[in-house]
C-alpha cells in the first residue's frame, strides 16, 4: 500500500496510519527543528490533533515524546548529511556506505504507539526535556 503524504500548513510532510505518525525529514522539517524545542513541540501537538481528527481517538503518544522523537531523528539526519560531505572526500567507500545507510534510516521518522513501536520507551523517557521548557 502506497503512503499518502500530506503537508501541515507549515509545509511538514506527514502521513497517518492506525497507531502511527510518519514524518519525512525534509529541508522544511530541518528548518523547523532549527527553531528549537518549542517548534518541535508545536509540530507534535499539531500532528496529534490531525491524528485525532482522522481516527476519532487520540494518538497514544504524548506531545513531548513525539517531539523528542522527531527532533532527535531530524538532528541525526542533519548530522549524517554533513558527515557524508566530509566522508565522501576520503579514500574508500565503507564509511560513506555506512553513513549513507544510517541516513536512510532517518529519512522517514516512524512514530508509533507502544503497542507497535518497541523504541517508544526511549522517547517517553526523553520527553522530560520538553516538560522543563
Wavefront OBJ file of the C-alpha trace (Angstrom):
o trace
v 0.000 0.000 0.000
v 1.453 3.337 -1.059
v 1.588 6.021 1.597
v -0.332 9.211 1.038
v 1.901 12.094 2.083
v 0.254 15.304 3.219
v 1.609 18.632 4.389
v 0.871 20.623 7.508
v 0.142 24.326 6.974
v 3.834 24.869 7.794
v 4.904 22.519 4.975
v 5.941 19.496 7.061
v 5.293 16.215 5.199
v 3.493 13.534 7.196
v 1.273 10.503 6.847
v -1.068 8.873 9.336
v -1.820 5.204 9.935
v -3.521 3.387 12.763
v -1.253 3.891 15.819
v 1.499 5.533 13.713
v 2.504 9.001 12.564
v 5.271 9.249 9.986
v 7.181 12.432 9.196
v 9.548 12.956 6.275
v 12.895 14.508 7.020
v 12.850 17.346 4.504
v 14.598 20.720 4.396
v 11.373 22.247 5.750
v 11.430 19.920 8.777
v 15.100 20.655 9.396
v 14.357 24.395 9.232
v 11.534 23.964 11.732
v 13.774 21.968 14.072
v 16.404 24.717 13.937
v 13.866 26.978 15.646
v 14.292 24.997 18.873
v 12.276 22.779 21.168
v 9.132 24.864 21.162
v 8.825 24.394 17.386
v 9.108 20.607 17.659
v 6.583 20.554 20.495
v 4.164 22.690 18.454
v 4.594 20.314 15.491
v 3.950 17.305 17.729
v 0.772 18.859 19.091
v -0.373 19.665 15.549
v 0.253 16.062 14.417
v -1.659 14.705 17.417
v -4.606 16.961 16.527
v -4.534 15.785 12.889
v -4.371 12.161 14.022
v -7.350 12.520 16.349
v -9.384 14.243 13.630
v -8.690 11.376 11.239
v -9.046 8.379 13.557
v -11.548 9.732 16.069
v -9.307 8.891 19.005
v -6.177 10.405 20.499
v -2.768 9.158 19.471
v -1.340 7.311 22.461
v 1.949 9.203 22.310
v 2.412 12.336 24.385
v 3.292 15.533 22.559
v 6.601 15.653 24.461
v 7.545 12.097 23.450
v 6.581 12.734 19.824
v 8.559 15.996 19.797
v 11.635 14.232 21.211
v 11.499 11.512 18.562
v 11.028 13.915 15.667
v 13.728 16.305 16.835
v 16.301 13.584 17.544
v 15.758 11.895 14.182
v 15.845 15.196 12.307
v 19.092 16.201 14.006
v 20.610 12.790 13.213
v 19.647 13.262 9.576
v 21.370 16.634 9.531
v 24.472 15.127 11.187
v 24.608 12.299 8.619
v 24.153 14.735 5.701
v 27.026 16.897 6.924
v 29.187 13.858 7.661
v 28.679 12.444 4.177
v 30.040 15.625 2.635
v 33.280 15.172 4.572
v 33.460 11.391 4.324
v 32.992 11.407 0.559
v 36.314 13.233 0.313
v 38.115 10.293 1.980
v 39.507 7.346 0.007
v 37.457 4.137 0.099
v 33.714 3.631 0.424
v 32.989 1.616 3.597
v 32.451 4.615 5.875
v 30.405 6.522 3.287
v 28.257 3.450 2.659
v 27.660 3.026 6.397
v 26.726 6.682 6.960
v 24.516 6.607 3.856
v 22.621 3.604 5.224
v 22.245 5.295 8.598
v 20.860 8.407 6.905
v 18.354 6.254 5.023
v 17.023 5.099 8.407
v 16.111 8.637 9.446
v 14.699 9.752 6.086
v 11.220 8.843 7.333
v 10.560 9.147 11.059
v 8.216 6.366 12.213
v 6.461 7.353 15.448
v 4.319 4.538 16.775
v 2.347 3.877 19.913
v 3.914 1.488 22.437
v 1.916 -1.456 21.089
v 3.612 -1.162 17.677
v 6.904 0.628 18.398
v 9.480 -1.092 20.563
v 11.520 2.155 20.815
v 8.706 4.254 22.273
v 10.074 3.834 25.808
v 13.258 5.723 24.869
v 11.381 8.757 23.595
v 8.936 8.609 26.500
v 11.980 8.802 28.774
v 13.473 11.737 26.828
v 10.140 13.576 26.910
v 11.189 15.155 30.214
v 13.308 17.546 28.137
v 10.115 19.179 26.873
v 8.397 19.312 30.228
v 11.148 21.528 31.630
v 10.895 24.245 28.944
l 1 2 3 4 5 6 7 8 9 10 11 12 13 14 15 16 17 18 19 20 21 22 23 24 25 26 27 28 29 30 31 32 33 34 35 36 37 38 39 40 41 42 43 44 45 46 47 48 49 50 51 52 53 54 55 56 57 58 59 60 61 62 63 64 65 66 67 68 69 70 71 72 73 74 75 76 77 78 79 80 81 82 83 84 85 86 87 88 89 90 91 92 93 94 95 96 97 98 99 100 101 102 103 104 105 106 107 108 109 110 111 112 113 114 115 116 117 118 119 120 121 122 123 124 125 126 127 128 129 130 131 132 133
